[in-house]
Amino acid sequence: MNLRDQSIKIINENQASTGAYEASPNFPTYAYSWLRDGSFIAYGMLVQGETESTKAFLTWVHETLMKHQEKIQEIVIGMETGKTFAPEELLPTRYTMDGEIEEDDWPNFQIDGYGAWLWLLAEYIQKTGDEYLLVQFQQSVRMTIDYIKLLWDKPNYDCWEEFGDRVHGSTLACLYGGINSINRYLGEMELFQLAAEMKVYVEDNLVASGHFMKNNMDDSVDASLLWLAYPFEMFGVNEERMKNTIAKIEEDLLDEGGVKRYLADTYYGGGQWLILSSWLGIVNVKQGKRDKAKGILEWVEAQAGKIGMPEQVSGIVNDPSHVTPWVEKWGPIAEPLIWSHGMHLTFLKEMERK
Ligand code: BGC
């Protein structure tokens, strides 16, 4: 079986009957469905023509949000009337396969996934022409928009579940992409302005030495800043600051085709992440640098083992002393990581485009 078909198979095998994707089947800490992982996995399936899988995930998110409708309304009405909420009282980044919220001590307050699912919904409608879905999902879509409107510039945990006291570049990329994409169908001036405000926020608070910053308190680059260009298009790949950001990510974080999250990362030593390598490859395609992208694709595919693609590889790490403590704490690196397969599918599709 070729690796494209293998990625599709592994994703299908890890999609529950509810439509939720499990982040990784062999890594107990990841036995949940994340809105962020899931949206990018479902997008990989969409571009490969596996639209039923995408629709099932979208439906799971809708049903999950409807299940928590009362909580969401309490938050929205509460915030509108000046009430403050502790992070754990807000919406989580991950749910159980049945859409329940699990109380544990792992930081769970992240808002990026709520933007990502709106973006996925708009992409799905564009590809399939199924505009009726917007009618069917109107309540969950509206709740998501109301939630984002109130929280977009508030500190929350980033896409790596860290630094909960800050505002992050990749989070704003997801929220901007979500609001902008869904507004292609809603056509509301207020949402158009909201997306514009997010972009201004990034330009005013997240630029240092001519490149974008990881978050409002850290002027280093994080490879997730690539999301500003792809797929959320806050900035084009030829925009000066974006170009500088991509170049700095390549300089600081790319090694032999593998891309690290950020230089100070010590999770499993801080190795090379397959999703981020695929991301850089896609961005290289957009820059017209196909040869570079091809080298990265080869690297990504060479990491696939018998059971699939891992989350990261620890051949070249930031800090080797942090590898063993993580293995002892949570077990070997997650493999397969379903998101790695989702990004692989998207990368393959982008490589086919002229
Ligand atoms: C990553 C998240 C991801 C989660 C599940 C975490 O280690 O930081 O980005 O959503 O794993 O894959």
Residues whose N, C-alpha, C, O or C-beta is under 5 A from the ligand:
A	BS01	BGC	A23 Y30 W34 D37 C159 W160 E161
